[in-house]
């Protein structure tokens, strides 16, 4: 019995359960870290 076509795998997190879905900024601070890096790290 092959049931592979009957099941739809749902994502672990829906789009409305994210920061962007709530209209907020992403929790990542990568942009700030890149801006704050010392000049000699070029």
N, C-alpha and C positions, 0 to 999 in steps of 0.2 A: 504494500500500500504506500504510494508516494504522495505525501502531503505537502511537498515543498512549494507548490503553486498556490496553496490555500492560505498560507500565512504571510502577513506583511510585517517586516521587522521595523519597529518604531525606533526613532533616535533616543539616546539616553537623555537628551535635553531638548526641549522645544525652543523655537525661536523667541517666543514670548516669555521664556523663563531665563533670559539673558539680560545683561545690563542694557544692551542696545534695544531689546524688546520693551524695556521699561523707560526708554528715553534717557538713559544715563550714559556717561562715558564708560569706556572699558576700564577694567580694574588694573590693566597693565600699566606700568610706569616706565616702560622701555624708552619712550621719547625723552622723558626727564633724565634718565640715566645716560643716554647718548649725549644730551646737551651738557650734562655736568661732568663728563669725562675730562681728565687732564689733557692739555694740549699735546703733551709728548706721547700720548697713546695714538695719535694721528690716525 
